[in-house]
Amino acid sequence: MTIADYQLITSLQNNQIKLLEKLNTKKYRQVEKKFLVENLAIIFDALKDGYDFEALFITEAFASKHQAELEFIHTKTKSKNFYLINEKLNKHYSKLDTPSGITAIYNIKTKSPDKTSIIYLNGVSDPGNLGTIMRSALAFNFVNLILDKHCVDIYNYKVINAAKDAIFKLNIIEDNDGKWLQENKLPLYAASAHSGVDLAKFKPAKAFCLVLGSESHGINEEISKLTTKNIKIEISKNIESLNVAVAAAILFYELRNK
């Protein structure tokens, strides 16, 4: 397959371009159950691990620079939807300051948690923090991730660029009605900046749910009432708290080893 086989799109009124534009908003991602990735490395790595896209859009300039990568993509994908667009169309829908020249559409696949431990995020609003937490969770074998309605949208382009291919490899649930914790049967531990059992001395259950809140507000009161125990990381008195993504990585590492 070559770019000569791609369907050419030149109009802003094309339905595929309209879809790309819509998928940059959370509302339409939820309606269509699809999301965008505008990053060659993420698309490439996802495909290597068997995570295929529904459709691919590239510019001619991108194709000329990345012939080897495109050849790999063509041999691995099962998709039949390939489109060639110009830079003007790419800039029209892209949220990136400098559009990458490649965009893939993926279906959102809802996965149920397995029987291992769960990470629950309460109000993590910074995209970079969320993406880093996702990569750290995957690195330390915490594959179940639940987000409440106060978190940044997990399919936001900034989250995806920070999370890399972790977006495909985690079991992700969006707890929009807040009922998941009410029905949770696992021991519920909350990360706390100021009080609780020292992480170095803490002995967790074999499977548990760990709640992480935002750095500025912590965990909300309703969730705090449900927790079994609070866990804290002992830090120097010279600093008030750790960034939530940094704290998460430390907690994941220590709790995994216990």
C-alpha positions as CSV (number, residue, x, y, z in Angstrom):
1,M,0.0,0.0,0.0
2,T,1.2,3.5,-0.8
3,I,-0.2,7.0,-0.2
4,A,-1.6,6.8,-3.8
5,D,-4.1,4.3,-2.3
6,Y,-5.3,6.8,0.3
7,Q,-8.6,8.6,-0.1
8,L,-7.9,12.2,-0.8
9,I,-9.8,14.8,1.3
10,T,-9.6,18.5,0.3
11,S,-12.7,20.1,1.8
12,L,-13.4,21.3,5.3
13,Q,-17.0,20.2,4.8
14,N,-16.0,16.5,4.4
15,N,-17.7,14.3,7.0
16,Q,-14.4,12.8,8.1
17,I,-13.0,16.2,8.8
18,K,-16.1,17.2,10.7
19,L,-15.8,14.0,12.8
20,L,-12.1,14.8,13.6
21,E,-13.2,18.3,14.8
22,K,-16.0,16.9,16.9
23,L,-13.7,14.3,18.5
24,N,-11.7,17.1,20.0
25,T,-14.5,17.7,22.5
26,K,-15.4,15.5,25.4
27,K,-19.1,15.5,24.6
28,Y,-18.7,14.0,21.2
29,R,-16.0,11.5,22.3
30,Q,-18.6,10.2,24.8
31,V,-21.3,10.1,22.1
32,E,-19.2,8.5,19.4
33,K,-17.2,6.4,21.8
34,K,-14.0,7.3,19.9
35,F,-10.9,9.4,20.5
36,L,-8.0,10.8,18.6
37,V,-4.2,10.3,18.8
38,E,-2.0,12.7,16.9
39,N,1.3,11.2,17.8
40,L,3.3,8.8,15.6
41,A,5.2,7.2,18.5
42,I,2.0,6.3,20.3
43,I,0.3,5.0,17.2
44,F,3.4,3.0,16.3
45,D,3.8,1.5,19.7
46,A,0.1,0.7,20.1
47,L,0.1,-1.2,16.8
48,K,3.2,-3.1,17.8
49,D,1.3,-4.4,20.8
50,G,-1.9,-5.2,18.8
51,Y,-3.9,-2.0,19.4
52,D,-5.3,-1.1,16.0
53,F,-6.9,2.1,14.9
54,E,-10.2,2.6,13.0
55,A,-9.0,5.2,10.6
56,L,-5.7,7.0,9.8
57,F,-5.2,10.5,8.3
58,I,-1.8,11.8,7.1
59,T,-0.4,14.8,5.2
60,E,1.9,14.3,2.2
61,A,4.7,16.0,4.0
62,F,4.4,13.5,6.9
63,A,4.4,10.6,4.4
64,S,7.6,11.7,2.7
65,K,9.4,11.9,6.1
66,H,8.1,8.7,7.6
67,Q,8.1,6.1,4.8
68,A,9.5,3.3,6.9
69,E,7.1,3.8,9.8
70,L,4.1,4.0,7.3
71,E,5.3,0.7,5.7
72,F,5.2,-0.9,9.1
73,I,1.8,0.5,9.8
74,H,0.4,-0.8,6.5
75,T,1.6,-4.3,7.2
76,K,0.3,-4.4,10.8
77,T,-3.1,-2.7,10.6
78,K,-6.4,-4.3,9.6
79,S,-8.0,-1.0,9.0
80,K,-9.2,-0.1,5.5
81,N,-9.7,3.6,6.2
82,F,-6.8,5.7,5.0
83,Y,-7.0,9.4,4.2
84,L,-4.6,11.9,2.7
85,I,-5.2,15.5,3.9
86,N,-3.4,18.8,3.4
87,E,-1.8,21.0,6.1
88,K,-4.7,23.4,6.1
89,L,-7.2,20.6,7.1
90,N,-4.7,19.3,9.7
91,K,-4.5,22.7,11.3
92,H,-8.2,23.1,11.2
93,Y,-9.1,20.3,13.6
94,S,-5.8,19.7,15.4
95,K,-5.4,21.0,19.0
96,L,-1.6,20.8,18.8
97,D,0.4,24.1,18.4
98,T,2.3,22.4,15.6
99,P,0.1,19.7,14.0
100,S,2.0,16.4,13.7
101,G,0.7,15.4,10.2
102,I,-0.8,12.1,11.4
103,T,-4.0,11.4,13.2
104,A,-5.6,8.1,14.2
105,I,-9.1,7.4,15.3
106,Y,-9.6,4.7,18.0
107,N,-12.7,3.2,19.5
108,I,-13.1,3.6,23.2
109,K,-13.2,0.1,24.7
110,T,-14.6,-0.2,28.2
111,K,-12.9,-2.8,30.3
112,S,-14.0,-4.2,33.6
113,P,-11.4,-4.3,36.4
114,D,-9.7,-7.7,36.9
115,K,-9.3,-9.1,40.4
116,T,-6.1,-7.3,41.2
117,S,-5.8,-3.9,43.1
118,I,-7.5,-0.8,41.8
119,I,-6.3,2.8,41.6
120,Y,-9.1,5.4,42.1
121,L,-8.5,9.0,41.1
122,N,-10.6,11.8,42.8
123,G,-10.4,15.2,41.1
124,V,-7.0,14.9,39.4
125,S,-7.5,17.8,37.0
126,D,-4.0,18.3,35.5
127,P,-3.6,16.4,32.2
128,G,0.1,15.9,32.7
129,N,-0.3,14.5,36.1
130,L,-3.0,12.1,35.0
131,G,-0.9,10.9,32.1
132,T,2.1,10.4,34.3
133,I,0.0,8.5,36.9
134,M,-1.2,6.2,34.1
135,R,2.3,5.4,33.0
136,S,3.5,4.8,36.6
137,A,0.5,2.6,37.3
138,L,1.3,0.4,34.3
139,A,5.0,0.3,35.1
140,F,4.2,-1.2,38.5
141,N,1.5,-3.6,37.3
142,F,-1.5,-1.6,38.6
143,V,-3.7,-2.1,35.5
144,N,-7.1,-1.1,36.9
145,L,-7.8,2.6,36.9
146,I,-11.0,4.4,37.8
147,L,-11.6,8.1,37.5
148,D,-14.4,10.1,39.1
149,K,-16.3,12.9,37.3
150,H,-14.0,15.6,38.8
151,C,-11.0,14.3,36.9
152,V,-9.8,15.7,33.6
153,D,-11.1,13.8,30.6
154,I,-8.8,10.8,30.1
155,Y,-9.1,11.2,26.3
156,N,-7.9,14.8,26.3
157,Y,-5.0,15.1,23.9
158,K,-2.7,16.4,26.6
159,V,-3.5,13.4,28.8
160,I,-2.9,11.0,25.9
161,N,0.5,12.6,24.9
162,A,1.6,12.3,28.6
163,A,0.2,8.7,29.0
164,K,1.6,7.4,25.8
165,D,0.4,3.8,25.0
166,A,-0.7,3.3,28.6
167,I,-4.1,4.7,27.3
168,F,-4.5,1.3,25.6
169,K,-3.1,-1.0,28.2
170,L,-5.0,0.0,31.3
171,N,-8.5,-1.2,32.3
172,I,-10.2,2.3,32.5
173,I,-13.5,3.0,34.0
174,E,-15.1,6.4,34.4
175,D,-17.2,6.6,37.6
176,N,-19.4,9.5,36.5
177,D,-22.2,8.8,39.0
178,G,-19.9,8.2,41.9
179,K,-21.4,4.9,42.8
180,W,-18.4,2.7,42.3
181,L,-16.8,3.4,45.7
182,Q,-20.2,2.8,47.4
183,E,-20.3,-0.7,46.0
184,N,-16.6,-1.4,46.4
185,K,-15.7,-4.6,48.4
186,L,-11.9,-4.1,48.6
187,P,-10.1,-2.4,51.5
188,L,-10.0,1.3,50.7
189,Y,-6.8,3.1,51.3
190,A,-6.4,6.9,50.9
191,A,-3.1,8.7,50.2
192,S,-2.8,11.6,52.6
193,A,-0.2,14.4,52.8
194,H,-0.5,14.9,56.5
195,S,-1.9,12.0,58.5
196,G,-2.0,8.2,58.4
197,V,0.2,5.1,58.6
198,D,3.7,5.7,57.4
199,L,4.0,4.0,54.0
200,A,7.3,2.4,55.0
201,K,5.5,0.5,57.8
202,F,2.2,-0.2,56.0
203,K,1.2,-3.7,55.2
204,P,-1.6,-3.7,52.5
205,A,-4.1,-6.5,51.8
206,K,-3.4,-8.7,48.8
207,A,-5.9,-6.7,46.7
208,F,-7.0,-3.2,47.6
209,C,-8.3,0.1,46.2
210,L,-6.0,3.1,46.6
211,V,-7.5,6.6,46.3
212,L,-5.5,9.5,45.1
213,G,-6.8,13.1,45.2
214,S,-5.6,16.4,43.7
215,E,-2.5,18.0,45.1
216,S,-4.4,21.2,46.0
217,H,-7.6,19.7,47.5
218,G,-6.7,16.2,48.5
219,I,-9.5,13.6,48.7
220,N,-13.1,14.8,49.2
221,E,-14.9,14.4,52.4
222,E,-17.4,11.8,51.2
223,I,-14.6,9.5,50.0
224,S,-12.7,10.1,53.2
225,K,-15.6,8.7,55.2
226,L,-15.4,5.4,53.3
227,T,-11.6,4.8,53.7
228,T,-10.3,1.9,55.7
229,K,-6.9,3.6,56.3
230,N,-4.9,6.6,55.3
231,I,-1.3,6.2,54.1
232,K,1.3,9.0,54.1
233,I,4.7,9.3,52.7
234,E,7.2,10.7,55.2
235,I,8.9,13.8,53.6
236,S,11.2,16.6,54.8
237,K,9.6,19.4,56.8
238,N,11.1,21.8,54.3
239,I,8.3,21.0,51.8
240,E,4.5,20.8,52.4
241,S,3.6,18.1,49.9
242,L,4.5,16.1,46.9
243,N,3.1,16.5,43.4
244,V,0.3,13.9,43.1
245,A,2.0,12.1,40.1
246,V,5.3,11.9,42.1
247,A,3.5,10.6,45.2
248,A,1.6,8.1,43.1
249,A,4.8,6.6,41.6
250,I,6.3,6.2,45.1
251,L,3.1,4.6,46.4
252,F,2.8,2.2,43.4
253,Y,6.4,1.1,43.8
254,E,6.2,0.5,47.5
255,L,2.8,-1.1,47.6
256,R,3.7,-3.4,44.7
257,N,6.8,-4.7,46.5
258,K,4.8,-5.3,49.7
